[in-house]
Amino acid sequence: MFEETAVEAAGIPARQIRARHDERTIRVYQAYSPEIADAALAAGTFVAPFKRERMTWIKPSFAWMGYRCGWAAKPGQERVLALDLTREGFGWVLAHAALSHFDPRVHRDEAAWKAAMRTSPVRVQWDPERDVHHRPLPHRSIQLGLSGEAVDRYVAEWITAVTEVTPVMRAIRAHLADGRVAEARALLPAEKPYPLSAELAEAVAASQDDATEGN
């Protein structure tokens, strides 16, 4: 794995939020069983059998979602949904997040990290981004785990649209199975860096040189 400083020196921020977004919304992805997906599509948000009491992980990267669900092939993750969230809601998520692992660059000590973990309704993980073959790339992709108040607000306030993207996932898998890599890559949605204030970048341990004011 590349060192983060080497990645940044090459012009690719090691920890950068990349997503499909516009002035009002940002798109994240989740994969579920048909029962949960069908109910969410019908209601325009998550309803039973979705369980609010469980932590739910949102992922802005389509490619990382494809890796996680095996391009919509893993049991219980056969249906992939795109959720458009308000940027205000996404900003709340970042502002109330705690890293899943102790990081001496962010935390004063382990006691401070554990205190943040106890009080935060959001968990942050930075995992290696993946290519279409699921191979790890040098830079990382963010995952955000929502619990408690964060889940309630996610379901009730922040979701503006629910779109099924399972057919695209399956088409990518079919192209790869037939050796049509270029065709598979062409189906990946365009994702651009998401602007972060310096404060939010620090909160989630994003690469600071990529942070821009205005989020």
Helices and strands as residue ranges (DSSP letters): H 4-9, E 18-19, E 25-32, H 34-43, E 56-58, H 62-69, E 79-86, H 87-95, E 97-99, H 110-119, E 122-130, E 136-146, H 149-153, I 154-158, E 159-164, H 166-177, H 181-186, E 192-193, H 198-203, G 208-210
